[in-house]
Amino acid sequence: MQSNSIGIRSVAIVGPYLSGKTTLLESLLWVTNAVTRKGTVQDKNTVGDSSQEARDRQMTVELNTAYTTYEGVRFTFLDCPGSVEFAQEALNALIGVDAVVVVSEPLVDRVLTLSPLFKFLDDWEIPHLVFFNKMDRADVDFMEVLHALKAVSSRPLVPHQYPIGRGETLTGFIDLVTEQAYHYHPGAPADPVAFPADLKDQEQLARMEMLETLANWDDHLLEELLEEIEPPQDEILQDLKMELGADLIVPVFFGCADRDFGVRPLLDALLRETPEPETISEHRGIKAGNTEIAQVLKTYNTQQGGKLSLVRVWQGTITDGMTLNGVRIGGMYRLMGQQQQSVNAAQAGEIVALARMEGIKTGDTLTTGQALSLPKPEQIKPVYAMAIQAEKRNDEVKLTGTLAKLLEEDCGICWEQHGDTHEIILWGQGEIHLQVALDRLRRKYNLPMTTHLPQVPYKETVRKSINSHGRYKHQTGGHGQFGDVYLDIQPVTRGEGFQFGEKIVGGVVPRQYIPGVETGVREYLSHGPLGFPVVDVAVTLTNGSYHSVDSSEQAFRQAARIAMQEGMAKCEPVLLEPIVKATISVPSDFTSKVLRLSSGRRGQVLGYDAKDGWVGWDDVIVLLPQAEMHDLIVELRSQTMGVGFFQYEFDHLQEVPDKLAERVLVTTGHSNGNRSK
């Protein structure tokens, strides 16, 4: 173990899907001799269990952990999923590191995909650097890409290097701190070379941009620049470290991770410029003390070792067997993919896995002292759903417990049993997200599922008032059954629900039987003439008769059902669909596309305005039928480079247009307005 936290860094690697995050991690491990061959991380995958879908797409779908040592400092790297569908997994991890490396391709038209990520990092004031990967494929000038990236970052971008060559002719870089030029070698450190004279002007412009940005927070450096004094390298590095640690700047690096180009300079920056764990703890508001404090970043349920809680130690030293939040640690490990190295203790700044922490969830704050709760990322609301059912009937009894384990591992998923349709609905962030979850249920928990689109919870109501009569008479060998009622059925204002009343005069229906009438009415309304629950209707008991011997509450319940069945079909029943109010958030360049998308889904646009706290983004407010919401997120992402998102809530019920209503009734088996028997 390190004697103090100075020799520890925890770094997350994050970026869009296919930007090369895992390749960068493998290169970092390779150049520090933590692995003997590349591909090891992908081969081992993660502690959890990824799906066939993810493997086919070469997609990281679960937080992957690795560690290495470089110049006496132990680094823990968290490889975060890049797909927006697994964003919750990444956000949960980002709050527990000292610094973040944002990996991006050097494409001007793709930097927009980093906008939500930069917003999160800046809101949480998490120090972050940018690594432009695949620079050997870039067809634009480095400074042009850097300029485009500035539009999505609220923090100033500071170029740390300048490229020698472009695209396939990229041969090296110039360090803007030392002004030393280097030549790349695949799989080996870059060699110092003579400064390319033809790049002097461009390099000077980039270097001055770096220095002027740093001078915004250093008056001494500003004076040196004004007096044209060359600042010492140590002073520049000190400013980079201070301003990066305070999340005031975003240093920018580049390279080609698959060839190890630029990886060592990035490592040097992580070593010398990223903040120590104590600095990050202070930023999180953790006051120095003797209490052990940790936070759960991720939960794994492994098939061999049971539950593992990946935690960031914020304060103190946590030891195996210690009790946190009333739960005794049943083992402590460093994770390297699926490999687990047992350790006895972990100090502030380290990220380790704690075994058998039952009842502990992702995001929980663990402590040996008085209970406390560190901030954690907001839960991203689910936007895509599938109705699920166990393939084998005998498996239904274990579904609830298995779903609980699934939700422990993936906080971006939730489920419900719908009150109207009675379906079990699995919610997530997209189709791939749910396919991964279903594949995990099948392979990891031996619980294969069948799926279908969730039913829309249609309702029905009536347009016309009517008086209906129902009589129930049944004679057997003993006492018979007799009930007789007259009911007024009337529509009420939308949203008022069901109302029941009575206007009985002279005891024609005894008081003890009236509850039975209401019960019979309610039972019928759960499944109206069109086959759906009936809403916004008032039913009044106005008259009836009874038999002193044969009448009972049950008889009047049946009489009420008969009256409702006879009368409701004559009340001009009409189909209602749920309408939701959605707030769709997109960069303003895509607002017109969202307006067209909404109108194409029978939506009513209520307006749009600048999104609060998001520069260059709009919120579009729209009313949409719930029937049009299922794949909205898929189309929205396809039209907004994957960055558009929305939130919604139920707003009201609305009549379904006649032609569409007939199609709905045919599809659900209630065509011609006939109630299914």
N, C-alpha and C positions, 0 to 999 in steps of 0.2 A: 504493500500500500504506500501511496504517497504520504509524506509527512504532513503536507498541508494541501490546500485546494488550489495552489498556484499551478500545479502540474496537471490540471484537469480542464478539459473543454468538452462541451456537448454541442454538437452541430447538427442541424436538420438540413437535408437536401430536398428541395421541393421545386416544382415547376410543371408546366403543361405536359400532358400525355405525349410521349415520343420525343421529348426534348433531350433525353439521354441521361437522366438522373442516376439510374442504376449503373450505367456505364461509367459515369464519373465516380461513383462510390467504389466500383471495382478498381478503377485506376488509382484512386487514393490508397486503397488497401494494397495494391500491387507495388506502388513506388515506395511504400513504407514496410514492405516485406511481411505484411500481415497475412497474405495469401500467396501460394506458390504458383497459381495459374489463374488467369482471368476466366470468368464464367462461373466461378465458385459460388458467388452470392446468388446468382439466378438459379443455379442447380439446387442449392439448399433451400431456396425460397425463404419462408418465414417460419416463426415458431408456430403460427396458426396453420391454416390449411387453405390454400388458394384454389380456385376452381379451374376446370378444364377450359372454360371460356376465357379466363384471364391468361392461362398459359398459351392458348392459341393466339391471343392478341399480343403476347409478350407485354402484359400489363401488370404493373404493381397495384394490387388491390388491398394490401394490408401493410401496416407499418413494419419495416424490416430494420433490424438493429445490427450494427457491427462496431467493432472497436479496433484501435491500433495505437501504436506509440510512435511519436515523431519528436526527435530531439528532446527526449526526457518528459514529454507531455503526453498523457494518455487521452486520446480522442474517442468519444463515442459518437458515431454517426447514425442518424435516423433517416432512412430512405423512405420518403413519404409518397403515397399514391399521387399521381398527377391528374388523373381523370376527375372532372368536376363531380362525377357521381360518387366519388369517395372522398369528397372534400372534408367531411366531418372527421374522418380518420386523421387527415393531415392537420387540421386546426387543433385537435386535441393534443397533438404532439408538439406543435410549434411553440406553445406557451411554456414548455419545459426545457428549452435549450438556451445556450448562451449566445448563439448566432445562427443565422440561416443563410444558406447558399441557394439563391434563386437561379435555377438553370433555365436557359432560354435558347432557342435557335435564333441566329442573327437575321431575322426576316422582319422587315419594316411592317408588313401587313399582319404580323402575328403577335407583335408586342402587346396589342390590346388584350390578349388573353391573360396577361399578368395583372390586369387592373384590379380584380377582386382580391387577389393575393396581396398585392402591395397595400391595398386599403386595410386589410386585416393586420398586416405587419406594422403599419404606421399607427393604427388605432391602439395597438398593444405596445407600441414603442419597442419592438423587438429588433435588435441590430441585424442587418442583413446586407449581403453582398450579392452582386450579379455575376454569373459566369456564362458568357455567350459561348455555347458549345457548337461543334460542327462548323467552325470558322473556315475550314477548308472547302466548304460548300457555299459560302456566302458570295453573292453576286453584287453586293452593294458596299459602299464605303463604311468602315467601322463607325465613324463619327455620325454618319447619317442614321444608322441604327440607334446609336446612343441618343441622338436628338429625338427620334420617334419614341424612345422609351421614356423620355422626360415627361411626355404628355400623360403618362399613367402613374407617375410617382410624385407624391407630395413632398418628398425629400430630394435635395439636389443630388444628382448623379456625378460621381467623381471618377474620371478615367484613371486607372492605375497603370495602364500599359498602352502602347501604340503598336499596331501590327506592321510587320515588314512583309509586304506583299498582300495579295487578296485572293480569296478562293483557292484554287488549286496551286497558285503561286505563293501561298503563304509559307514563309520560310522561318519566321521568328518574330521577335517583338523587342520593343524598347521599354525598359523600366522607366516610368516617368519620375520616380523618386531619385534614382541614381543616375539616370540618363545613360545607362549601360545597355548596349544592344546584345541580343542573344540569338543564336541559331538553334532551331529545333532538331532533335534527333529522336526517331521513334523508339520508345521504350527506354530512353536514357535521358539524363539531365541535359538541358540546353547549354551550349558553349558560348562564352563571351566572344563577341566579334567586333570588328571596327564599326563605328557609328556610320550608318548610311547617309552620306552627305545630302542626297536628293530628298531625304525626308526631314531635314532639319527644320524647315518652316512649319510643316504640319505638326511635327513633334512639339515644337515650342508653343504652338497654339493650344494643343491638348494639355501640355504641362501647365501653362498659365491658367487654363480653365480650372485645373485641379487646385493650384495654389490659391487662386482668387476665391474659390469656394471655401477652402480651409480657413482663409483669412477672415471670413465672416464671423468666426468665433474666436479668433486669436489676434488681438490688437498688435502684438509684437510682430507677428508675421506680416500683418498689413503694413506696418511701418517699414519693414524690410523691403516689401514689394514697391512701396511708393518711393523709397530711396534707391531702388534698383540694386539692393544687396542680395546676393545669392544666399537663401536660407540654408542652414546646415541640414543634412539628411536626417539626423536624429530628431531635429525639431519637426520636420515634416512627418516622420513616422509617429512621433508623439501626438501630433494633431490628428492624424488619421485614427489612432487608437482611441483618443479621447472622444472624438466626434462620432466615430462609428459606435462606440459603447453607449453613447447617449442617444443613438438613433437620429442623429442630425444629418448624416450623409449616407450615401449608398455607393461604396467603391465598386468599380466595374472591372472585371477580368475577362479573358477569353482564352480559347484553346480548342483542342480536338481530343476529347476524353478517350476515344477508342485508340488513339495513337500516343496517349500520355502527354500531348502538347499542352503546356500551360498549367498542368496539374500541380507541379512542384511550387511555382510562384503562388498559386492559390493556397497551398498548404502553409507556405511561409507567412502569408497574410493572416490565415486563421491562427497561426502560432503567435504572431507578434502584434496583431492589431485588434483581434477580437477581445472583448472584455472578460475579466476573470469572473468566476461564479459569484463571488461576493457582490460585485457590481450589479449583476442581474437580480440577485436577491433583494438588494436595496431598492431597485426599480420596482420590484413586486410589492414593496411595502413591508417586507419581513424584517423586523427589528432584531438586532443581534441579541442572542440569549442562549440559554443552556438546553432549551427544549428541542428535541428532534422533530423536524417537520419534513414531510415529503408529500408529493402529489402524484396521483395515478394518471398516467398518460395513455395507457392502453391495457385492455384485458384480453388474455388469451385463454382458451380452454383447450388444452392439449390432450391428445388421446393417450399419451403415455404418463405424463406427470400431473395431469389435472389442471387446476386453475393457476395461472401466473398473472401477477399484476406488475406491469412495467411502471416504475416510479422514478421521478426526479427527486433526489435528496436536496432539499433547500437549506437545511440547517442541521448541525450536529452530525453525529455518526450513528448510523443504523446498523445493528448487529443481528446475526441470525438468532432466532429464538426470542427476540425482543417483542413486546406487546405494543401494538399501535391501534388506537381506536378500539381497544378491548379485544383485539384479535392477535393471536400469537403467530409470528412468522414461522412458516414451516419449511424454510429453505431460502437461500439467496443465490442468485446467479447473474453472471454477465452473459449476454446473448450475442452469438455470432451466427446469424441465420438460425438454423434449427439446432445448432450446437449450444450447449449450456455449460458454462464453466462455473463451478461452485466457488463462492467466496464467503468469507466470514463476516465482513463488514464493508460498509460503503459510506463515504464521507460526503460532505456538501459539494454539490456540483456533479456527482456521479448519477448515472442512470442504470438501474439494475432491476431485475425481476424478482419479486417476492412470491413465494409459493404458498398455496392453500390459504389465501386471505378471503375466507368465505364472508359474504355479505358486503364486501368492499367493491365499489363500482368505479368505472372510469370517471375521472374528474374529482374524485373524493380527495380531501386533504387528510393526511395521516399524521398523527402526533402522539407523543408520550405525555403531553401535558393537557391543558384545558382545550376543549374542542374549538376548532376554528375552521374557517372555510375560505380558501384562496379563490380568487376569481377563476372562472373557467369559460371557455367559449360558449356562446349561445347555441342552442340546438337548432340545426338547419331544418326547417319544416319540410316534411316529405311532399313530393310532387308527382309521384308515379305509383300506381297500385296494381296488384294482381289478387284475384280471389284464389285461395288455395284449399286443397282438401287432400288428406292422406290417401295414397293409392290403396293401402290395405286398411280395411275397416278396423282391424284390431289395433292399428297404430294410433288411432284417434285419441286414445287415453293418454299417450305420452306427448302429444303435440304441444300442449301448453308449457310443460316443463322444458322441452327442447327449444321452443321459441324463446323462452327466457334466457337460455344459454346463448342462443344466437344473438340476441339483443345485447347481452353482456359484451360480446366481442365486437359488435358493430353498432355504435350509438346512432348511426344514420338511419337505422331501420326501426320501425314500430309496427304493431299489428292491432287489429280490433275485430270484434265480432259485431257486425252491423245489426242494429236493433230492428230495422225494417226487413232487410233481405236475409238476415241470419247467416250471411256468409262470413267466413274468416278471411280478412283482407290484410295482406302484407304490403306495407308502405315503404318506399325508399326514394332514391334520388334519380332513378332511371331504369331502363330495361336491363342493362348490363349489371347494374347494382343488384337487382332482384334475382337475376339469373345466377350470379355468384352466390347469393344467399341460398337459393334453392339447391344449387349444386353442393353446397356445404351441408345442407340438411340431408341430402341423399348419401354423400360419400362419408361424411364424418360422423353423422348420427344415425345412419341407416334408416332414414325416414323420407322415402321418395314421395313426392307430391304431384298431384295433377293441378293444372292452373287454367283459369279462364278470366276474361275481362269481368271486373265487378259489375254487378247490376246497378243501374241507375235507380235510386229510391223514388220512383214516381209516386205521386199521390193522385187522388181524384176528389172531385167535389161536385156539387149540383148547381144548375142554373135556375131551376123552376121549383116553386113550392107546390106541395100536394098533401092531401089528407089520405091516409091509408088505414085499412082495417085488417086486423089479424086475429084469427080465432084458432085456438088449439084445443081439440077435444079428443080424448083417448080413453076408451072404456076397456077395462080388463075384468078379471074375475072378482076383484075386490073393489077398493076405491078407484074411481076414474081420475082423469086429469082434465081440468077445464080452466082456460084463460081466454079473455076477450078484451082487446084493446083497440083504440083509435088513436092514431099518431099524426100530428102535423109535422111535416118535414120541410124545412126552409133553408135556403142558402144564407150565409152570413158574410160579413166583410172579410176579405182575404187576411189571414193571419189571426183571426179570432178563435180558431180551433173548433172544438166540439162543445156544444151546450145542451144540457138536458133540463127540462122543466116539466111541471104538471099543473093542470087546471081541473082537477077532479072536484066535482060538486056532488054532495049527497052520498058519498061513500060508495059510488058504483064500482070503484076499485079500492079495496081496503088498503090502508097505509102500509101494512106489512108486506104487500105484494109489489109495491112500486119499485123498491130496489131491484127486484127481479126483472122488471120492465127495462130499467136502465142497463142492467147487465146484458140482457138480450140485444139491446140496441148497440151497445159498445162491441159486443162480439161480432155482430154483423159488419160494423163499420171497419173492422180490421181487414176486411177483404170485400170491397164494394163490387158493384155490377161490372166494372171494367177489370176487376182483379187486383186492385191496389187499395191501400188504406185510404179511408175517406176522411177529409178534413173540412173545416169551415162549414159546418152544418149544425143547425139547431133542430132538435127533436123535442116535441112537447106532447105529453100524454094528455088527451082532452076528454076521453070518455072510455067506457068499457062496461063489462059485467062480470059477475063471478058466481060460483056455486058454493053454497055454504059447506058442502062436504068435499067436493072433488077439486076445488081450487087450491093452488099452492104457488109458492114463489117460483118453482121450477116451471109450472104450467104457464105463468105469465111471462117468464123468460122466453119460452118457446113461441108464445103468441107474438111477442115483440119482434122476434126474428122473422116470423112470417110476414108481419106488417111491413117491416123494413125491406124484405125481399120483394114484396109486391109493389111497394111504393117507390123505391129508389130507381128502378128501371124506368119509371115514368117521369123522373125529375130532371131529365136531360143531363145525365152524368157527363163530366168533361175531365180529360186527363190534364194533370198538372206536373210540371217538371221543376226541379230545384234550380234556382239561379244563384250563382255565386258572384261576389264582388272581388275581383282580382286586381292586385297592384303589380304590374309588370315592369321590372326595372331593366333598362338597357342603356348602352351608350347612345347619346343623342343622334349619332349617325344612323342608327337603326330604328328610330322612333317611327318613321313612315312605314317601315316593314311591319312593325307591330300593329299599327292601325289597320293595315290591309289584312294581316293575319286574324285580327279580332273580328272584322266584318265578315270574313270568310267562314267564321265559326258561329254565326248568328249572334255576334256580340254587339253590345251597345257601349260605345266609347263615351265615358262621362267627362273626359278631359285628361290633360297631361301637364306636368310641370317639372322643373328641375328637381332632381333627387337630392334631398337634404344631406349634406356632408360628402357628396360624390361629385367631383368636378367633371363636367362633360357628360353626365348621365341624366336620364329622364325617368320619371315614374308615370306610367300610363294607367289610368283607372278605367276599368271596363267591367260591365256586367256580362257574364257568359253563362250559357246553360251548362249544368254539370255534365250533361251527356257529351259535351264538346271538350272536356278537360282532360280526358285520359292520356292522350299523346301530345298535349299542348307543349309540354316541356321539350319533347323530342324536336318538334318543328321550330320552337323558339330558339333552341340551341343551334340548330342547323342554320338559322338565318342570322345569328348574332355571334358567330365564331365561338360558340360554346359558353359565352359569358352571361347571357340573359338569364334572369331568374324571376320568380314571382311568388307571391303569397296570396292566399285567398281565404274567404270565409263565406258561409251560407248567408244569403241576403233575403230571398223571398221565393215563393212559389208562383209560377206563371203558367197560364194555359199553353199547351202544346199546339202549334198550328195543326189544322185538321188533317192535311195530307201526311204530315209527319206522325201525327197521333195514330193514324191507321197503320202505318208501318210498325210503330212501336207495339201496337196491340197484336199484329200478326206475329211479330218476332217473339213476343212473350206468351203467345198462345191464347190471347183474349180477343181475337178479331170479332168483328160484327157486334161489338158491345156486349157479348154474352159472357156472363160470369162463369168461370170454370167451376166444375162441380168437384 
